Amino acid sequence: MTRRSRVLAVLVLLGGVGAAVGVVGYLAKREPAFYADAPAADDWDSRERAARLLTRVQDLKNDIRSMKAEWGDTFTADDLNCFFAENFGSSSGLRAALPAGLHSPRVAIDGDRVKLGFRYGEGFWSTVVWVEVRAWLVADEPNLVAVEVCDLRTGSLPVGAQSLLDAVAEAAREKNFDVTWYRNGSNPVGLFRFYADQPQPTSQILTLEVADGKVVVAGRSYPGTTAMAATPPLGQ
């Protein structure tokens, strides 16, 4: 091979590597549509909806703690996005509650699936890390919620889920949830046991529905007995 041929071969190789790096960079930085289309908090209505959501969540927690007979609420993706935009931006006070580097979460509810994305980093080098999950109550197992991880990506690039699973399990156990992971085909599924620190829970989740752009959660409390003793449908 002549010197000219070797130089040409090196240039072709470098060009190929550069093109590959460029494609990977483009895919990593490409925002999913649900994240790019989420509304920004730039008006009074968004701030008001964010404040109302915080109050509703606190009221729900108080209802459960005070053993209210029936409790529950409905949360829409729009309400959640208003709250996220107001409180979890790159310079917002609640950003510190997220893992280092993550901010500006956005959510979309498509059928029975929830897509949740976070921006990682700042400026030109930032990207969107997002996950798509399904969640449902496990039949005949009080306070057991299954969460299936259907997709996990950085931009358009799929990434391994193990680090996410470990982080979620650790955070959940700090909140006294028992967590067990198993595989459903190629997808990991987490089993989250609520009230795991209570040998005989007196509250039970009876409804967990994800559909039509909203999440519905509801349940009952049974003062003086256990939630497993009676679980009739709400409204009866």
N, C-alpha and C positions, 0 to 999 in steps of 0.2 A: 504494500500500500504506500502510495506516495505521500509526501508531507501534506500536499494540498488535499488529498483524500481524507487524511486523518483529521485535519482541521475542519473539513466539511462535516465529517462524522460527529466530531465533538459539538459543532454548532447545532447540528440536527438534534443531538441528544439533549443539549441544554435547552433548545427550543421546546422539545417535547416535555421536559421536566417543568419548564416555566408554564407551559399551557396547562399541564396537569395541576400544578399548584394554583393557577388562576381559576380553574374550574372548581377545585375544592373550596377555595376561598369564596367564590361566588355562591356555591351551594350552602356553605356555612353561614353566610351573611343574609341569605334570602329569607325574608320574613314570611311566616305563614299568613294566609289571607285573614284568618279570624283575628290575628293580632294587629295587623295593619289597619283593619276596618273598625276596630274598637273605638268608641268615642272618647275624646279627650275631655278632661274636666276644665271647661273654660267658661262656664256660665253659672248663674245662681241656682238653677234647677239641679245641676250635678252636685253642687255643694250641699244643697238641701237633702237630696236623696241619699248622699253619703252619710250625713248626720242621722237621718231617720234609720238607716240600716244599722248603724252602731247601736242606737237605742233599742231597736227590735231584737238584736242579738243579745243584748244585756237583759232585756225583759224575758227572753226565752230561757236564758240561764237561771234567772231568778225564779221563774215558774217551776223549773225542774228541781232546784234546790229547796224551794218551799213546799214541795210535794203537792203541787196543784194537780187535781184529778186528771185533767186532760191538758196537754200542751202541744204546741206546734207552730209552724210558720212556713211561708213560701218565699223563696228567694229567687229573683230573676237574674239572668246574666247581666242585664243593663244596670240593675241596682248594684251588683257586685263590682262591675267595671267602674261605676261612679265612685264607689268607696275606694277601690284600688288606686284610681287616678288621683284622688284627693290625698290619700294617706301613704302611698308606697312609691312615690316618684323618686327620682334620683337624689333629691334634696329634702324629701319629706321625713318627718320625725319617726314614723313607724318603720322606715327602711331597715333600721338596726335589728328588727325582729326577723329579718330574712337572712339566709346564709350569705356570707361575704361575697360581694360582687354582683348579687342579684338585686333587681329593683323593677319597678313599673310592671307588676303582673297584670295580665288581662285574661279573661275567661270567655268561652263560648260553649253553649249547650246545643248539641246537634243530635236530635233523637234521644237515645238513651246514653249518649256519650258526652263527657265533659272534656274540653280542651283547655288546658291551663298553661300559659306561657309567661316567661320572665325575660327581661333584658339582662344580659350579662356584660358587664364592662361599660365603658363610656366612649362616646365619639365614634370615629371611623372604625375602630377595631371591635366595637360591640357586636353582639349577635343575640338572637332570641333562642332560648332553650325552652322546649315545650313538651308536654306530655298529654296523651289522650287516654282516658280511663273510663271504665264502666263500674257502677256500684249497685249493689242490691243487698237486701236482707236475706240471710240464709234461713231457709224454711226449718221450722221446729228447733231452732237454736236461738234462744232469747238474747238480744243485744249483740248479735254477731253479724257484722257487715263484711261482705266480700268486695274487694276492689281489684279489678283486673287492669293491668297496664297494657293497653293495646298498641301504643306507639310512644317512642321517646326519641326526640330529634334535637339537633342543633342546626337551626335554619332548616335546610332540606336534607341534611345528612343524618341517617340513623346512628344512634350511639348505644353503647352497652348500658344496661339498666342496673347492674349490680350495685354500683356506688349509690344510686338513688334509693334502691331498696334498703340498703343498710342505713342510710341517713333517715329515711322515713320510719323504719323500725325503731331506731334509737330515739327519735323525737316522740314517737307514740308511746314508748315505754316510760318516758319521763312524765307523760300525762296519765300514767296508770292504765294504759291499754295493753292487753296481750296481743301480740302480733305473730302470726305464722305465715310463711310464704310457701307456695307450691306452684307447680307448672300446670297450666291448662293448654296443652299443645305447646306452642312456642312462647306463649304469653305468661308472665308471672302473675299470680293472684295472691293478694294479701288478705288474711282473715283477721279482722280487727274486733276484739272483744271489748265492748264498752262496760264500764263499771267493774273492771276486772279486780279492783282492790276491795270489792264488797262481796263477801261470801254469799249473801242473800240480797241481791239488788232489789230495791223497792220501786224502781222506775224501769220502764221498758220502751224501747223504740218499736212502734207498731207500723209506721209508714215511712218508707224511703223511696221516693219516686223522682226519676230524672226524665223529663220530657217537656216538649213544647217551650223550650227556652227557660225552664225554671227547675228548681229543686224543691221538693216538698218533704218536710220532715215533721213527724208527729208521734206522740206516744202518750202513755198514761203513767201515773204514780199510784202506788198502793200502800198508803201509810199503815203500819202495823202488820203487814204481811209481806210476801215476796212477789215480785213481778211474774215469776214463773207459775204462781198459783192460779192465775186467771188472766187470759189474754184474748178477750172478745174484741172484735173489730170496733174501731172508733165509731161512735154514733149509736151503739146498741147498749 
